[in-house]
Amino acid sequence: MMCPMHLLTIEDQVKEIETGQILSILTDYDGALEDIPEWCLKTGNEFIGIFEDDDHYKFFIKKIKES
C-alpha cells in the first residue's frame, strides 16, 4: 500500500515549476522506489531516474504537463 503523504508534497512542488523543468526529490523512504515512478505514470510526468546512495535516494521528475 502506498503512503500518499510524500506524493502530495511532490504534487505541490510540481505545480510550482514550469513545464519542462526538472524536480529533484531527496528521500530515505524505501517505498518511494515504487511510488514515485508510478505517480509519474499516473500524472503524465516523466520519471527521469534515480540516484541511490547508502542512506537516501534522489529522484528526478520532468514536468510534462500543467497540473
Residue frames as qw, qx, qy, qz and C-alpha x, y, z in Angstrom:
[[0.000, 0.889, 0.458, 0.000, 0.00, 0.00, 0.00],
 [0.406, 0.456, -0.021, 0.791, 1.27, 3.45, -0.87],
 [0.282, -0.643, -0.390, 0.596, 1.65, 6.13, 1.77],
 [0.377, 0.751, 0.385, 0.382, 0.39, 9.20, -0.10],
 [0.293, -0.885, -0.094, 0.349, 1.95, 11.94, 2.03],
 [0.412, -0.420, 0.426, 0.687, 5.19, 12.23, 0.05],
 [0.318, 0.388, 0.683, 0.531, 3.19, 12.11, -3.18],
 [0.022, -0.912, -0.411, 0.009, 1.07, 15.06, -2.07],
 [0.352, -0.754, 0.172, 0.527, 4.24, 17.01, -1.37],
 [0.416, -0.061, 0.625, 0.657, 5.60, 16.14, -4.82],
 [0.209, 0.682, 0.638, 0.290, 2.33, 17.18, -6.44],
 [0.148, -0.942, -0.178, 0.243, 2.55, 20.58, -4.72],
 [0.403, -0.572, 0.388, 0.600, 6.17, 21.03, -5.80],
 [0.409, 0.229, 0.692, 0.549, 5.44, 20.08, -9.41],
 [0.120, 0.862, 0.488, 0.064, 2.72, 22.76, -9.50],
 [0.262, -0.875, 0.048, 0.403, 5.37, 25.36, -8.61],
 [0.378, -0.370, 0.566, 0.632, 7.69, 24.63, -11.56],
 [0.483, 0.544, -0.220, -0.649, 7.28, 25.33, -15.26],
 [0.937, 0.282, 0.186, -0.085, 6.58, 22.68, -17.89],
 [0.716, 0.587, -0.277, 0.256, 9.91, 21.19, -19.00],
 [0.106, -0.716, 0.553, -0.413, 11.67, 21.88, -15.70],
 [0.703, 0.006, -0.701, 0.119, 13.11, 19.08, -13.59],
 [0.578, -0.669, 0.185, -0.429, 12.26, 18.49, -9.94],
 [0.494, 0.250, -0.786, 0.277, 14.69, 16.59, -7.71],
 [0.730, -0.540, -0.039, -0.418, 13.38, 14.81, -4.63],
 [0.260, 0.406, -0.790, 0.380, 15.56, 13.61, -1.78],
 [0.785, -0.373, 0.044, -0.493, 14.15, 10.88, 0.49],
 [0.029, -0.375, 0.912, -0.164, 15.13, 7.91, 2.61],
 [0.721, 0.103, 0.425, -0.537, 11.71, 6.26, 2.23],
 [0.277, -0.156, 0.896, 0.310, 12.13, 2.86, 0.53],
 [0.440, 0.543, 0.696, -0.162, 8.51, 2.86, -0.65],
 [0.238, 0.790, -0.099, -0.556, 9.32, 5.80, -2.91],
 [0.209, -0.311, 0.804, 0.462, 11.19, 3.40, -5.21],
 [0.171, 0.384, 0.872, 0.250, 7.81, 2.18, -6.46],
 [0.071, 0.761, 0.520, -0.382, 5.57, 5.12, -5.54],
 [0.004, -0.690, 0.156, 0.707, 7.32, 7.93, -7.42],
 [0.039, -0.145, 0.761, 0.631, 7.70, 6.21, -10.82],
 [0.054, 0.488, 0.868, 0.072, 4.07, 5.03, -10.56],
 [0.030, 0.762, 0.335, -0.554, 2.93, 8.57, -9.68],
 [0.025, -0.471, 0.438, 0.766, 4.73, 9.87, -12.77],
 [0.039, 0.154, 0.888, 0.433, 2.90, 7.36, -14.98],
 [0.001, 0.645, 0.748, -0.158, -0.46, 8.28, -13.48],
 [0.022, -0.815, -0.196, 0.545, 0.08, 12.04, -13.76],
 [0.646, 0.717, 0.182, 0.188, 1.75, 12.16, -17.17],
 [0.097, -0.917, 0.383, 0.057, 5.06, 13.49, -15.89],
 [0.781, 0.436, -0.436, 0.103, 8.39, 11.95, -16.90],
 [0.777, -0.580, 0.219, 0.108, 10.36, 9.87, -14.43],
 [0.410, 0.799, -0.439, 0.015, 13.94, 10.62, -15.46],
 [0.724, 0.192, -0.610, 0.258, 15.76, 8.45, -12.97],
 [0.691, -0.715, -0.015, -0.105, 17.11, 7.86, -9.52],
 [0.354, 0.572, -0.616, 0.410, 20.43, 8.18, -7.74],
 [0.840, -0.479, -0.243, -0.080, 20.86, 5.73, -4.86],
 [0.131, 0.642, -0.591, 0.471, 23.26, 6.44, -2.01],
 [0.319, 0.020, -0.884, 0.341, 23.87, 4.49, 1.19],
 [0.036, -0.350, -0.704, 0.617, 21.26, 6.38, 3.21],
 [0.351, 0.588, 0.258, -0.682, 18.99, 8.15, 0.71],
 [0.505, 0.407, 0.648, 0.399, 17.55, 8.28, -2.78],
 [0.080, 0.517, -0.060, -0.850, 17.41, 11.22, -5.15],
 [0.487, 0.501, 0.706, 0.120, 14.65, 11.12, -7.76],
 [0.030, -0.293, 0.278, 0.914, 14.34, 13.28, -10.86],
 [0.357, 0.601, 0.712, -0.071, 10.99, 14.15, -12.42],
 [0.108, -0.014, 0.346, 0.932, 10.42, 16.28, -15.52],
 [0.365, 0.507, 0.477, -0.619, 7.18, 18.23, -15.61],
 [0.250, 0.157, 0.764, 0.574, 5.49, 17.37, -18.90],
 [0.131, -0.591, -0.563, -0.563, 2.07, 18.94, -18.50],
 [0.209, -0.407, 0.251, -0.853, 0.30, 21.50, -16.36],
 [0.110, -0.170, -0.914, 0.350, -1.27, 20.10, -13.20]]
